[in-house]
Amino acid sequence: MAKEELLTLDGQIDEILPDGRFGVLLENDHRIIAYTAGKMRKFRIRSVVGDRVRVEMTPYDLSKGRIVFRDKGPGGGGVPGPRRTNRR
């Protein structure tokens, strides 16, 4: 059985919701609820309001999606935060 085709759209995060979800405004002016993909959680990629993101959606439910890529906007990057060390 083949996997269904996913829709990939670009958008911008406009709201941070509880439980690791985000309100995303797509380029076609639709607003959806999206969560971060597992790889983004694994590598602790943080998203904030104003970030440009790429969202995957299934054709069956066009109100929800999964954030698979975050593009740092202008002025992004900066100095990384403190690193955790495993000292005893």
Secondary structure, 3 states (H helix, E strand, C coil): CCCCCCEEEEEEEEEEECCCEEEEEECCCCEEEEEECHHHHHCCCCCCCCCEEEEEECCCCCCEEEEEEEECCCCCCCCCCCCCCCCC
